[in-house]
Amino acid sequence: MKKVFFLFILFNCCIDTYLSAQTLPVEFVKKNDHEIQVLVNKKLFTELFYSDTFPKPVLYPIYTADGQIITRGFPLEPRANEPTDHPHHVGLWLNYENVNGLDFWNNSYAIPAEKKNLYGSIKTDSAFGTTSGDHGILTYDANWQDQKGNILLREVTKYIFIANGDMRIIDRLTTLTAQQDVSFPDTKDGMIGLRVAHELELPSKEERAFTDNKGNITKVKAANDSLVSGNYITSEGKTGDAAWGTRARWCLLYGKKGNDTISIAIIDHPNNVGYPTYWHARGYGLFAANPLGEKVFSNGKEELNFKLANGQSAVFRYRIIINSARQRLTNNEVNRLADEFATLRE
């Protein structure tokens, strides 16, 4: 725990390097026994949703500075015209498809009861902490466990929320400590993920089918209506669907919603395992970074089977930028934010 506390101090020092004089106040309100609201200038930015009946804690919904929602509503709050595939894609989350053989990524209400033993859940406990101010801090503890309650990993997560003008920033620092010997075999679905609103999907003309590691097939309908306007670009210059399966220190999704051009960037950290991460960035609205899956993205040229011995820890750090303005964030602006984020050192 001393190491985690030291990292938290370093993380706070990193915040003060930019925009400190212009930031908007962030505060927290406990809405009920499973939701904590994050408010910017008294206006809802996002909520931590952590119900005991839900397989993982998530940030949902997430709003831009002027109130546009960037997350898909389904399955919690379905909206018109949006797709209903992949019911486990909810808000912003972090988990993995194979931890000692348990699937934490694909778990949802759609899994039949007789197959639930193949899936893991992440359960928060009562150790929540919040600090309001010019940047808001929210921490929680959680257990990665099987259906019988046996714990594989102990999670300590710290969110830092920063608001400035049209920009919102979510910094996530997650420490996973093995409670037994734990393996993360190389697989496709992981690790930090965001399912975006229909308008931010990439246009497509064909129905697509995707298969998980248990052979389950999910079909995704074409997205060719007039609302869809998304596009990807990475720090290495890959665009559109070509961003998927490539390495980069950041990836940016941008598109029109309402009167805004919305930019969403996910930034990797140099001290993360597998840096620079592979991007599991799909056109149908899944925006994810998977540092532990290399084989499928590299066509078998690389492979990473990550392991933690009992008591060993790994830290995963990500920065999520949400900007609403007339133009998308430029590469130089994202690079600057990535450079600042990279100043966090162990």
PyMOL commands that set and color helices and strands:
alter all, ss='L'
color gray80, all
select helices_A, chain A and resi 2-15+20-22+113-118+198-200+240-243+331-341
alter helices_A, ss='H'
color red, helices_A
select strands_A, chain A and resi 26-32+35-40+43-49+58-62+92-96+121-124+129-131+136-145+151-164+167-178+182-184+190-195+208-211+217-220+231-234+250-257+260-267+278-281+286-290+306-308+313-325
alter strands_A, ss='S'
color yellow, strands_A
deselect
rebuild
show_as cartoon
